[in-house]
Amino acid sequence: MLELSFDVMQSCAIAAAVVLIGRAIVKRVKFFQTYCIPGVIVCGLIVSLALGLLRGANILVINWNVGVLKEWFMDIFFTGVGLTASWRLIKKGGAKLCIGIGAAIIGLIFAQNILGIALAVPLGLHPLHGIGLGSLSLMGGVGTSGAIAPLYESLGAENAVVLSVMCATFGMIFASLLGGPVARLLIKRHGLTGNKNEIDASALNDENSTPLNPKSLMESVAVIIISAGLGSYIAILAGMVPYIEFPYFCGCMFGGIIIRNILDKVGYELREEETEAFGSICLDLFLAMTMMTIDVTKLAGVIGPFAIIFGAQLVLMALWAYFVTFNLCGRNYDAAVMAAGHIGMGLGSGPNTMANERAVIAEYGPSNVAWVIFPPFALLVLDIVNPILCSVVAPWVATFG
């Protein structure tokens, strides 16, 4: 068998190529655009499947050197997530709506994990696979799956990375298939109408682009790295607490939260476009390294239990959006649009959320509350609560195996 080894720079170069080639593929394939599948996932899956088949046929094996760099990209991405947690944003939505959104998001995190564990154990899977096929992948997406699933493997859940990554990928497809129909059913069932007097915020284009400025960009990057540095000490201190598994990246995220609200207090304007761009770059490279190094052929042995749990999660998501999200968010037209957005978020990602809401708004009319308030606040709650919960409970859940 031929064996190739790539050092850290060569591995990173290949990851960058995966990102670029993936984007080129998505531009040319309508299916991936329709269901908001990121190019890095598409190309990463192609690479990992091809390498898995070559390895299984004893033709080629590749040794990557991505460990430290992959962890750094992941930590910086989650630091950027923390920097979005502005208390000023939370207050804009109004207390009642924010409480309803938060309850719907956090409740679904618990519901998906309870259902996943309840099905995984009788189907012969490790209980941590239940979380991996629950909120870790469906609400957390490929990024959170790639960050936390290795912990599950260290606790005895074999192939947790492959299972959770594939679940997250399929989730993005069904997120776009389910969102619109559930919202339409709610609108017709309750006789709801769109807010015709509103200007459609989803159709507005912001023509005021942010100019690239090396000085301000350096300031934004420095804020992220300093926040991550602060977060590293938080992670170290939290790691000293007995019986709790506190990931390093969660500490970085808390560092971002602290720095953001300090900056808001002193009147420093954080250039969010730059911090988001830097975070997105790190996320793409982290995902590329994660996707191209997994062996998706390992999914074949558990395809039956995977399909059963995934199907049950789809039913849960549709029922949760219809009965819980809609009622907690106001039982009106805005709530119906938010239900569609929650399905996009509960099975997929931020782009799925926006795509689902846009589809409903285009058919029934504007809903600026759903468009402006729900996605950022819901993602903020999700991105903070979900990774911490999925990490902290892991050692305890593993004892049921």
C-alpha positions in Angstrom: 0.0 0.0 0.0 1.2 3.5 -0.9 1.6 5.8 2.1 1.8 9.6 1.9 2.4 12.1 4.7 1.8 15.8 4.6 3.2 18.3 7.1 1.2 21.1 8.7 1.7 23.6 5.9 0.9 21.0 3.2 -2.2 19.8 5.0 -3.4 23.4 5.4 -2.8 24.0 1.7 -4.9 21.0 0.8 -7.7 22.2 3.2 -7.6 25.6 1.4 -8.0 23.9 -1.9 -11.0 21.9 -0.6 -12.6 25.2 0.4 -12.1 26.7 -3.1 -13.1 23.6 -5.1 -16.2 23.2 -2.9 -17.3 26.7 -3.7 -16.8 26.1 -7.4 -18.9 23.0 -7.2 -21.8 24.7 -5.4 -21.8 27.5 -7.9 -22.5 24.9 -10.7 -24.9 22.6 -8.9 -28.4 24.0 -8.1 -29.2 21.3 -5.6 -26.5 22.4 -3.2 -27.6 26.1 -3.5 -31.3 25.2 -2.9 -30.6 23.3 0.3 -27.8 25.7 1.6 -25.1 23.0 1.6 -21.7 24.7 2.1 -19.1 23.9 -0.5 -16.5 22.9 2.0 -18.8 20.1 3.2 -19.5 19.0 -0.4 -15.8 18.8 -1.4 -14.7 17.5 2.0 -17.1 14.6 1.8 -15.9 13.8 -1.7 -12.3 13.7 -0.6 -13.0 11.7 2.6 -15.1 9.2 0.7 -12.5 8.7 -2.0 -9.7 8.4 0.5 -11.7 6.0 2.6 -12.4 3.7 -0.4 -8.7 3.8 -1.4 -7.7 2.9 2.1 -10.2 0.1 2.3 -8.9 -1.3 -1.0 -5.3 -1.2 0.4 -4.2 1.2 -2.3 -3.4 4.5 -0.5 -3.3 5.8 3.0 -2.6 9.5 3.9 -1.2 10.8 7.1 -2.3 14.4 7.9 -0.8 16.9 10.3 -3.7 19.1 11.2 -4.1 18.6 15.0 -2.9 21.9 16.4 -3.8 24.1 13.5 -7.3 22.6 13.3 -7.8 23.3 17.0 -6.6 26.9 16.7 -9.1 27.6 13.8 -11.9 26.0 15.9 -11.1 28.1 19.0 -10.9 31.3 17.0 -14.3 30.6 15.3 -16.0 30.1 18.7 -14.3 33.2 20.1 -16.0 35.1 17.2 -19.3 33.5 18.2 -18.8 34.9 21.7 -18.1 38.3 20.4 -21.6 38.5 18.9 -23.2 38.1 22.3 -24.1 41.8 22.9 -26.5 42.5 25.7 -27.7 45.5 23.6 -28.9 43.1 20.9 -30.8 41.0 23.4 -32.7 44.0 24.8 -33.8 45.0 21.3 -36.1 42.0 20.9 -38.2 42.7 23.9 -38.2 40.5 27.0 -41.3 38.4 26.3 -40.3 37.5 22.8 -36.7 36.8 23.8 -37.8 34.5 26.6 -40.1 32.6 24.2 -37.4 32.2 21.6 -34.9 31.1 24.2 -37.3 28.6 25.7 -38.0 27.1 22.3 -34.3 26.8 21.4 -33.1 25.4 24.8 -36.2 23.1 25.1 -35.4 21.6 21.7 -31.8 21.0 22.6 -32.9 18.8 25.5 -35.7 17.1 23.5 -33.4 16.1 20.6 -30.8 14.7 23.0 -33.3 12.8 25.1 -34.9 11.3 22.0 -31.5 10.4 20.6 -30.3 8.7 23.7 -33.6 6.9 24.2 -33.3 5.4 20.7 -29.5 4.9 20.5 -29.2 2.5 23.5 -31.9 0.0 22.4 -30.5 0.1 18.8 -27.1 -1.0 20.1 -25.3 2.3 19.9 -23.3 4.1 22.6 -25.5 6.6 24.5 -23.2 9.5 23.4 -24.2 8.6 19.8 -27.7 9.7 20.8 -26.4 13.2 21.5 -24.2 13.0 18.4 -27.4 12.3 16.4 -29.3 14.9 18.4 -28.6 18.6 19.1 -24.8 18.2 18.6 -25.2 17.7 14.9 -28.7 18.9 14.1 -28.6 22.2 15.9 -24.8 22.5 16.2 -24.0 21.6 12.6 -20.8 20.2 11.2 -18.6 22.8 13.1 -19.9 21.8 16.6 -19.9 18.2 15.6 -16.3 18.3 14.5 -15.4 20.1 17.7 -17.1 17.9 20.3 -17.5 14.4 18.7 -13.8 13.6 19.2 -14.5 13.9 23.0 -17.3 11.3 22.5 -14.9 8.9 20.8 -12.5 9.2 23.7 -15.3 8.3 26.0 -16.1 5.1 24.1 -18.5 6.2 21.3 -16.7 4.8 18.2 -17.0 6.7 14.9 -18.9 9.5 16.7 -17.3 12.1 14.3 -18.5 10.3 11.2 -22.0 9.8 12.5 -22.5 13.3 13.7 -21.0 15.0 10.7 -23.2 12.9 8.3 -26.3 13.7 10.5 -25.5 17.4 10.3 -25.1 17.1 6.5 -28.4 15.4 5.9 -30.1 17.7 8.4 -29.3 20.7 6.2 -31.2 19.1 3.3 -34.3 18.3 5.3 -34.2 21.6 7.1 -35.1 23.3 3.8 -37.7 20.6 2.9 -39.7 20.8 6.1 -39.6 24.5 7.0 -42.0 25.9 4.4 -44.7 23.3 4.6 -44.9 23.5 8.4 -45.3 27.3 8.3 -47.9 27.1 5.5 -49.9 24.6 7.6 -49.8 27.0 10.5 -50.8 30.0 8.4 -53.8 28.1 6.9 -54.8 26.4 10.1 -55.0 29.7 12.1 -56.1 32.0 9.2 -53.0 34.2 9.5 -52.0 36.9 7.1 -48.8 38.7 6.4 -47.9 42.2 7.7 -48.7 44.0 4.4 -47.9 47.5 5.8 -44.3 46.6 6.5 -41.4 47.2 4.2 -39.9 43.8 3.4 -36.6 43.9 5.2 -35.6 40.5 3.7 -35.6 42.1 0.2 -33.5 45.2 1.2 -29.9 45.3 -0.1 -27.3 47.1 2.0 -25.3 49.1 -0.5 -23.0 50.6 2.1 -20.2 48.1 1.8 -17.4 48.2 4.4 -14.1 49.3 2.9 -11.1 47.1 3.5 -8.8 48.9 5.9 -5.6 47.1 7.2 -5.5 49.2 10.4 -9.1 48.5 11.4 -8.9 44.9 10.3 -5.8 44.4 12.5 -7.7 45.9 15.4 -10.6 43.4 14.8 -8.3 40.4 14.5 -6.4 41.6 17.6 -9.7 41.7 19.6 -10.5 38.2 18.6 -7.1 36.8 19.6 -7.0 38.7 22.8 -10.5 37.4 23.6 -9.3 33.9 22.9 -6.3 34.4 25.2 -8.6 35.5 28.0 -10.8 32.5 27.3 -7.9 30.2 27.6 -7.6 31.0 31.3 -11.3 30.5 31.7 -11.0 27.1 30.2 -8.1 26.2 32.4 -10.0 27.3 35.6 -13.1 25.5 34.5 -11.1 22.4 33.8 -10.2 22.3 37.5 -13.8 21.6 38.5 -14.2 17.9 39.3 -16.4 15.7 37.1 -16.9 18.4 34.4 -15.5 18.2 30.9 -15.1 21.8 29.8 -13.7 22.2 26.3 -11.0 24.7 25.6 -13.1 26.4 22.8 -16.0 27.0 25.3 -13.6 29.1 27.4 -12.6 31.0 24.3 -16.3 31.7 23.6 -16.8 33.0 27.1 -13.7 35.2 26.6 -15.4 36.7 23.5 -18.7 37.3 25.5 -16.8 39.1 28.2 -14.7 41.3 25.9 -17.7 42.2 23.7 -19.8 43.5 26.5 -16.8 45.4 28.0 -16.3 47.1 24.7 -20.0 47.9 24.5 -19.8 49.5 27.9 -16.8 51.7 27.1 -18.3 52.7 23.8 -15.8 50.9 21.5 -17.5 50.0 18.2 -16.5 46.5 17.1 -16.5 46.1 13.4 -18.7 43.1 13.2 -18.2 42.6 9.4 -14.5 42.1 10.0 -14.8 39.8 13.0 -17.4 37.7 11.2 -15.3 37.5 8.1 -12.2 36.3 10.1 -14.3 33.8 12.0 -15.9 32.5 8.8 -12.4 32.0 7.3 -11.3 30.0 10.3 -14.6 28.0 10.3 -14.1 27.0 6.6 -10.5 25.9 7.1 -11.5 24.0 10.3 -14.4 22.2 8.4 -12.1 21.4 5.5 -9.6 19.8 7.8 -12.3 17.9 9.7 -14.1 16.7 6.6 -11.1 15.5 4.6 -9.7 13.5 7.5 -12.7 11.5 8.4 -13.5 8.0 7.0 -17.2 8.2 5.9 -17.1 4.5 4.9 -17.4 3.7 8.6 -21.1 4.8 8.4 -22.0 1.6 6.5 -22.1 -0.6 9.6 -24.7 1.6 11.5 -26.8 2.8 8.6 -30.0 1.2 10.0 -29.9 2.8 13.5 -28.7 6.0 11.9 -31.8 6.2 9.6 -34.2 5.3 12.4 -32.9 8.0 14.8 -32.6 10.6 12.0 -36.2 10.0 10.9 -37.4 10.3 14.5 -35.6 13.6 14.8 -37.3 14.9 11.7 -40.7 14.1 13.2 -39.8 15.7 16.5 -38.6 18.9 14.8 -41.8 19.3 12.8 -44.0 18.8 15.8 -41.8 21.0 18.0 -42.0 23.9 15.5 -45.8 23.5 15.1 -46.8 23.1 18.7 -44.0 24.7 20.8 -42.2 27.4 18.8 -45.4 28.8 17.3 -47.1 29.1 20.7 -44.1 30.4 22.6 -43.4 33.1 20.0 -46.8 34.6 19.9 -49.3 32.4 18.0 -49.4 35.0 15.1 -48.0 35.3 11.6 -44.6 36.3 12.9 -44.6 33.2 15.0 -45.4 31.0 11.9 -42.4 32.5 10.1 -40.2 31.9 13.1 -41.4 28.3 13.2 -40.1 27.9 9.7 -36.8 29.5 10.7 -36.5 27.3 13.8 -36.8 24.2 11.6 -33.9 25.6 9.5 -31.9 26.2 12.6 -33.0 23.0 14.4 -32.0 20.7 11.6 -29.5 22.8 9.6 -27.7 26.1 10.1 -28.0 29.9 9.9 -28.4 30.0 6.1 -31.2 27.4 6.3 -32.9 29.6 8.8 -32.8 32.6 6.6 -33.7 30.6 3.4 -36.8 29.1 5.2 -38.0 32.5 6.4 -37.4 34.2 3.1 -39.5 31.5 1.3 -42.5 32.1 3.6 -42.2 35.9 3.5 -42.0 35.8 -0.3 -45.3 33.9 -0.4 -47.3 35.5 2.4 -45.8 38.9 3.1 -43.2 40.6 5.3 -42.4 39.7 8.9 -39.6 42.0 10.1 -39.8 40.7 13.7 -39.1 37.2 12.4 -36.4 38.3 10.0 -34.6 40.8 12.2 -34.9 39.5 15.7 -35.3 35.7 15.5 -32.1 34.6 13.6 -29.5 36.5 15.5 -31.0 36.0 19.0 -31.8 32.3 18.5 -28.4 31.6 17.0 -26.8 33.4 20.0 -28.7 31.2 22.5 -28.0 28.1 20.5 -24.3 28.7 19.9 -23.7 29.3 23.6 -25.9 26.7 25.3 -25.6 23.8 22.9 -21.8 23.2 22.8 -21.5 23.7 26.6 -24.3 21.3 27.4 -23.2 18.7 24.9 -19.7 18.8 26.4 -20.4 19.0 30.1 -22.9 16.1 30.2 -20.8 13.8 28.1 -18.9 12.0 30.9 -22.2 11.5 32.8 -24.1 10.2 29.7 -21.2 7.9 28.9 -21.8 6.0 32.1 -25.0 4.6 30.7 -23.1 2.7 28.0 
